Amino acid sequence: MQNRMNRLLSILAALILSMTTWADVLGVYSFEGTLGDKIPVRLKFAVNGDEIAVGEIYYPKAKNPAPILVVGEPTEDGWYSLKEYQSDGTVTGTMLFKIDGEDNADGPYISEGTWTNPRTGKSLPMKHFESNGQVVQVPEYLDYEDPQNIGREYAYSVWNPGYGSMMGGCVKFRGAGKHKLHFEVSNAPGNIAEGKSAPDRPAVLGDYTYDWFVYENVNDCGYGFSAHFFKKFVVLKTITGPETLNCFGHGVAFDGVYIKVKQ
């Protein structure tokens, strides 16, 4: 009887965990279409409760076809902004598109959108992106990182046409005790935003999952941000108002997706 009860409790716990995971999913999408009239593309991603969109884009006719990580966010009125990230953090494409038909029997579709090569500035319209019925493995994309596997360094780089060079950001972490991290951020996609944790005040990972933190008063301007750790990257988001950005270069903060480059 006790063994049966333990088994039932284990099943119930698994079901509760599963329900909690799916409750945090705001959307799941899988599309096929073309960039322009000639480049076939498969795009699939999921959106979690923190409004972070994670998935992959696949070009079947590429010279060496392989899934490419895409990360971004919903903006407003069905619009999404996603970027392609190579394993070293290089951004090789950006997408801005609108999803319509959420209640359609055949599934949603992308009604309009543009893919842009950040280096050349060349843009292509996203055409005929319709649901293809493929099942998206949500945990594959949205699973947060085990706190034991948080990396030492995360980075990204993107072409800046004004400077004619690759620019980007880097964030470094080091342990500061159980579920605590010291950090150092340098984000310079154009202007520069820099900051680090105070020597006596490390970031404290959030309860239960320990895969996120919120850190306030990074500098004299009172800047604060959040960090969400995924398997391959960390997402930094500003949580304070525009008046707290005065310690940084104009138009820049810590915000961004930083790819794990050093474990």
C-alpha positions as CSV (number, residue, x, y, z in Angstrom):
1,M,0.0,0.0,0.0
2,Q,2.8,2.4,0.9
3,N,4.6,1.7,-2.4
4,R,1.4,2.4,-4.3
5,M,0.8,5.6,-2.4
6,N,4.4,6.7,-3.1
7,R,3.9,6.0,-6.8
8,L,0.7,8.0,-6.9
9,L,2.4,10.9,-5.2
10,S,5.2,10.7,-7.7
11,I,2.8,10.7,-10.6
12,L,0.8,13.6,-9.1
13,A,4.0,15.6,-8.6
14,A,5.0,15.0,-12.2
15,L,1.6,16.1,-13.4
16,I,1.7,19.3,-11.3
17,L,5.2,20.1,-12.7
18,S,4.0,19.4,-16.2
19,M,1.0,21.7,-15.7
20,T,3.2,24.4,-14.3
21,T,5.5,24.2,-17.2
22,W,2.8,24.4,-19.8
23,A,1.0,27.1,-17.8
24,D,4.1,29.3,-18.4
25,V,3.9,28.8,-22.2
26,L,2.1,31.7,-24.0
27,G,2.4,30.4,-27.6
28,V,3.8,27.6,-29.7
29,Y,4.4,28.0,-33.4
30,S,5.8,26.1,-36.4
31,F,5.8,27.7,-39.9
32,E,7.1,27.0,-43.4
33,G,7.5,29.7,-46.0
34,T,10.0,31.5,-48.1
35,L,12.3,34.5,-47.9
36,G,11.5,36.4,-51.1
37,D,10.4,33.9,-53.7
38,K,13.3,31.5,-53.7
39,I,14.6,30.7,-50.2
40,P,12.6,28.0,-48.3
41,V,12.6,28.4,-44.6
42,R,11.2,26.5,-41.6
43,L,10.7,28.5,-38.4
44,K,9.5,27.1,-35.1
45,F,9.5,28.7,-31.6
46,A,7.7,28.9,-28.3
47,V,7.0,31.9,-26.0
48,N,7.2,31.6,-22.2
49,G,5.6,33.5,-19.4
50,D,8.6,35.9,-19.2
51,E,7.7,36.9,-22.8
52,I,10.9,35.3,-24.2
53,A,10.6,33.6,-27.5
54,V,13.0,30.7,-28.2
55,G,13.3,28.3,-31.1
56,E,15.1,27.6,-34.4
57,I,15.2,28.5,-38.0
58,Y,16.2,26.0,-40.7
59,Y,17.3,26.6,-44.3
60,P,16.9,23.3,-46.1
61,K,18.8,24.4,-49.2
62,A,21.8,25.9,-47.4
63,K,25.2,24.5,-48.2
64,N,25.4,22.9,-44.8
65,P,21.9,22.9,-43.5
66,A,21.5,22.9,-39.7
67,P,19.1,24.5,-37.2
68,I,20.1,28.0,-36.1
69,L,19.0,29.3,-32.7
70,V,16.5,32.2,-32.7
71,V,15.7,34.2,-29.6
72,G,13.5,37.3,-29.3
73,E,10.2,38.6,-27.9
74,P,6.7,39.5,-28.7
75,T,6.3,43.3,-29.1
76,E,2.7,44.3,-29.6
77,D,-0.5,43.5,-31.5
78,G,0.8,40.1,-32.7
79,W,4.3,41.3,-33.8
80,Y,7.5,39.5,-32.9
81,S,11.1,40.4,-33.1
82,L,13.6,37.5,-33.4
83,K,17.3,37.2,-34.1
84,E,19.5,34.3,-35.4
85,Y,22.4,33.4,-33.2
86,Q,25.4,31.3,-34.2
87,S,27.2,29.2,-31.5
88,D,29.8,32.0,-31.0
89,G,27.1,34.6,-30.5
90,T,27.2,36.2,-33.9
91,V,23.9,37.6,-35.1
92,T,23.4,36.5,-38.7
93,G,19.8,37.6,-39.3
94,T,16.9,39.6,-37.8
95,M,13.2,39.1,-38.2
96,L,10.2,41.3,-37.6
97,F,6.9,39.8,-38.4
98,K,3.2,39.6,-37.4
99,I,1.2,36.5,-36.6
100,D,-2.5,36.4,-37.4
101,G,-5.2,33.7,-37.4
102,E,-4.6,32.3,-33.9
103,D,-8.1,30.8,-34.0
104,N,-7.9,29.4,-37.6
105,A,-8.7,25.7,-38.0
106,D,-5.5,25.4,-40.0
107,G,-3.4,27.2,-37.5
108,P,-1.9,30.7,-37.4
109,Y,0.2,32.2,-40.1
110,I,2.6,35.1,-40.6
111,S,0.6,37.8,-42.4
112,E,3.6,40.1,-43.0
113,G,7.3,40.2,-42.1
114,T,10.8,41.0,-43.1
115,W,14.1,39.1,-42.7
116,T,17.3,41.3,-42.7
117,N,21.0,40.5,-43.0
118,P,22.5,42.8,-40.4
119,R,25.9,42.9,-42.2
120,T,24.7,43.8,-45.7
121,G,21.4,45.5,-44.7
122,K,19.6,43.4,-47.4
123,S,16.0,42.6,-46.5
124,L,13.7,40.0,-47.8
125,P,9.9,39.7,-47.3
126,M,8.7,36.7,-45.4
127,K,6.1,35.1,-47.7
128,H,3.6,32.3,-47.4
129,F,4.6,31.4,-43.8
130,E,1.8,29.0,-42.8
131,S,1.5,26.5,-40.0
132,N,2.9,23.1,-41.0
133,G,1.4,21.0,-38.3
134,Q,4.7,19.9,-36.8
135,V,4.8,19.4,-33.1
136,V,7.1,21.8,-31.3
137,Q,9.0,20.2,-28.4
138,V,8.5,23.0,-25.9
139,P,11.0,21.9,-23.2
140,E,13.7,21.7,-25.9
141,Y,13.5,25.4,-26.2
142,L,12.1,26.8,-23.0
143,D,13.9,24.8,-20.4
144,Y,15.9,27.1,-18.1
145,E,19.4,26.3,-17.1
146,D,20.4,24.0,-14.2
147,P,22.1,26.5,-11.8
148,Q,25.1,24.1,-11.6
149,N,25.7,24.7,-15.3
150,I,25.6,28.5,-15.5
151,G,28.6,29.5,-17.7
152,R,31.5,31.7,-16.9
153,E,31.1,33.9,-20.0
154,Y,28.3,34.8,-22.4
155,A,28.6,37.1,-25.5
156,Y,27.1,38.3,-28.7
157,S,28.3,40.3,-31.7
158,V,26.4,42.1,-34.5
159,W,27.5,44.2,-37.4
160,N,27.4,47.9,-36.8
161,P,27.2,49.7,-40.1
162,G,28.1,53.1,-38.6
163,Y,31.4,51.8,-37.3
164,G,31.9,49.3,-40.1
165,S,32.8,46.5,-37.7
166,M,31.4,43.8,-35.5
167,M,30.3,45.0,-32.1
168,G,28.4,43.5,-29.2
169,G,28.5,42.6,-25.5
170,C,29.9,40.3,-22.9
171,V,28.8,39.2,-19.4
172,K,30.9,37.2,-17.0
173,F,29.8,35.3,-13.9
174,R,31.7,33.8,-11.0
175,G,30.4,32.0,-8.0
176,A,29.9,33.9,-4.7
177,G,28.5,31.3,-2.5
178,K,25.4,29.0,-2.7
179,H,23.0,30.3,-5.3
180,K,25.0,33.6,-5.5
181,L,26.9,35.1,-8.4
182,H,29.1,38.1,-9.1
183,F,28.7,39.5,-12.5
184,E,30.5,42.0,-14.9
185,V,28.6,43.3,-17.9
186,S,30.0,45.3,-20.9
187,N,27.5,45.9,-23.6
188,A,28.7,48.0,-26.6
189,P,26.7,47.5,-29.8
190,G,27.3,51.2,-30.4
191,N,27.5,53.2,-27.2
192,I,28.7,51.6,-24.0
193,A,26.8,50.3,-20.9
194,E,29.0,48.8,-18.2
195,G,28.5,47.6,-14.7
196,K,29.2,44.9,-12.1
197,S,28.0,43.6,-8.8
198,A,29.1,45.3,-5.7
199,P,31.9,43.4,-3.9
200,D,29.7,42.8,-0.8
201,R,26.4,42.3,-2.7
202,P,26.4,39.5,-5.2
203,A,23.3,38.6,-7.3
204,V,21.1,36.1,-5.5
205,L,19.4,33.4,-7.7
206,G,15.6,33.2,-7.4
207,D,14.0,30.7,-5.1
208,Y,12.9,27.2,-6.2
209,T,14.5,27.2,-9.7
210,Y,17.6,29.3,-9.1
211,D,17.9,30.1,-12.9
212,W,17.2,33.8,-12.7
213,F,18.0,36.9,-10.6
214,V,17.0,40.5,-10.3
215,Y,19.7,43.0,-9.4
216,E,18.9,46.6,-8.4
217,N,21.1,49.7,-8.0
218,V,24.0,48.6,-10.2
219,N,25.3,52.2,-10.3
220,D,24.7,55.7,-9.0
221,C,21.8,56.1,-11.4
222,G,19.9,53.3,-9.7
223,Y,19.9,51.0,-12.8
224,G,18.4,47.5,-12.3
225,F,18.0,44.5,-14.5
226,S,16.9,40.8,-14.6
227,A,18.8,37.8,-15.9
228,H,17.2,34.6,-17.1
229,F,19.5,31.6,-17.8
230,F,18.7,29.1,-20.6
231,K,20.7,26.1,-21.7
232,K,22.6,28.0,-24.3
233,F,22.2,31.7,-23.4
234,V,21.2,34.3,-20.8
235,V,18.7,37.1,-21.4
236,L,19.3,40.4,-19.7
237,K,16.4,42.9,-19.4
238,T,16.2,46.4,-17.9
239,I,13.6,46.6,-15.0
240,T,14.0,50.3,-14.2
241,G,12.8,53.5,-15.8
242,P,14.6,55.6,-18.5
243,E,15.9,58.0,-15.9
244,T,18.2,55.2,-14.7
245,L,20.0,55.0,-18.0
246,N,21.9,58.3,-17.6
247,C,25.1,56.5,-16.5
248,F,25.3,54.7,-19.9
249,G,25.9,55.9,-23.4
250,H,22.8,57.2,-25.2
251,G,20.3,54.5,-26.2
252,V,22.0,51.5,-24.7
253,A,21.7,49.4,-21.5
254,F,22.4,45.7,-20.5
255,D,19.5,44.4,-22.6
256,G,20.3,41.5,-24.9
257,V,20.7,37.8,-25.6
258,Y,24.2,36.6,-24.7
259,I,25.3,33.2,-25.9
260,K,27.2,30.9,-23.6
261,V,30.8,30.8,-24.9
262,K,32.7,29.6,-21.8
263,Q,31.4,27.0,-19.4
